[in-house]
Amino acid sequence: MRGLVREAGFTAGSLVLPMFVREGISEPAPIASMPGVYQHTIDSLKAAAREAVDAGVGGLMLFGVPADHDALGSAGVDPDGILNRGLRALKEAVGDEAVIIADLCLDEFTDHGHCGVLDVDGTVDNDATLEIYSAMAVEQARAGAHMLGLSGMMDGQVSACRTALDEAGFTSVSILAYSAKYASAYYGPFREAVDSQLKGDRRTYQMDVGNRTEGLREALLDIDEGADVVMVKPAGSYLDVLSDVAQASTVPVAAYQVSGEYAMIEAAAANGWLDRDRTIMESVTAITRAGATIICTYWATEIAKKVSRV
C-alpha cells in the first residue's frame, strides 16, 4: 500500500556519481574524511566507472587532481592534463552507456585554490576567467565529455561556454549549470579530495547562505543563457531553494549531496548513532521530494544496486 501511494522516488538512472582522478599515484588513495571514497588512478577510475554503470548509475561526474598547480590553473586547459586524460579513460570504459560529466572549474588547478584567476589586487577576475573556461569547455568536449558541469559561479559562464562549444562544433555537448551554489561549510571534505590550495574563502562569488530568492534568480539567468540542466548545491540544507527552482524551471533540475553531507552520515553511522542504510535512502528521497530529478551523490553505486533501473 505504501508503495502504491508514494509521491516521491527515484531510479538508478537518476543518480550521478562524483569521482576523483589523481595524477602521480600508483594505487587508489582513500579520502580520510569520506570513508569509501577514493582518489583514483586511471585504471581504478575505469574499474569504478564500470561498476557504477553496470549497477545502473546514469551519470559520472569527474574531478581532476593535478600534481602541479599554478596561478592560471594551466593543468585544467592542458589536453594531456589529468582531468582530460580521465575523461578519455571514462569514454573508453563506458562509452555512451552513462552521461560523462566534466567538472569545469579552476579551483582544483590553481595554486591559490580559487575558482577563477586573480586580479592584481587579489580578487577574482570574472571576465578573464571566462576566457579560460571557454578553452576548458572545448578541451573537455574533445576529451569525450557529454556534459560540462560549470561549477565556478562566474557571471556569464553558461553563455561563454555555450558559445565556445558551438563555435568549435560541439553543439550536442550539454551544460549543467551550478546555478545556486552556496558558500557552504559542507564542502570541507571535498577540499581534501581535490587537494585544494584555497587561501581565504569564496564568498565573493558563491551565494550567501541566507538568500533563498537569489537562488531562483540565478537559476533563471542560467536558463536564459542556455543551460540544459540547473543545479542547487548543497542539497540537504537547501531543499527550500531546490523546491523553488524545481517549480519554476523549464529545464531538468539537479541537486548535489555534497561531501559534508556524506561525511556526517557516515560518521554518525560508524558511531552507531544512525541507521546508515535508512538514513542514506531517506536523505536522497528528500532531495527528490523537493523536486530534483538528477541526484549527485557519493553513494550512487551503492544506492543503484538497491533500486530499480527504470
PyMOL commands that set and color helices and strands:
alter all, ss='L'
color gray80, all
select helices_A, chain A and resi 2-5+12-14+42-55+74-76+82-94+126-143+157-167+185-193+213-225+236-248+259-270+276-289+300-304
alter helices_A, ss='H'
color red, helices_A
select strands_A, chain A and resi 15-22+29-30+38-40+59-65+99-104+147-150+174-181+229-233+253-256+294-296
alter strands_A, ss='S'
color yellow, strands_A
deselect
rebuild
show_as cartoon
